[in-house]
């Protein structure tokens, strides 16, 4: 499986990465090699979670934003 990640340089040093296809799936590392290990672990963890429908109070609505 191929999953796109976006790597950023952290202001305090090191790197952090995000996975656009999995909201909230991020990780960091001091080196690119450490980041690679950490983001792989984060992806596995994110994919292992059973999605649960959110419990909301009130009503749902969709908001379309023009950018």
Secondary structure as UniProt FT lines:
FT   STRAND          6..9
FT   TURN            11..12
FT   STRAND          15..18
FT   TURN            20..21
FT   TURN            23..24
FT   STRAND          26..29
FT   HELIX           32..48
//
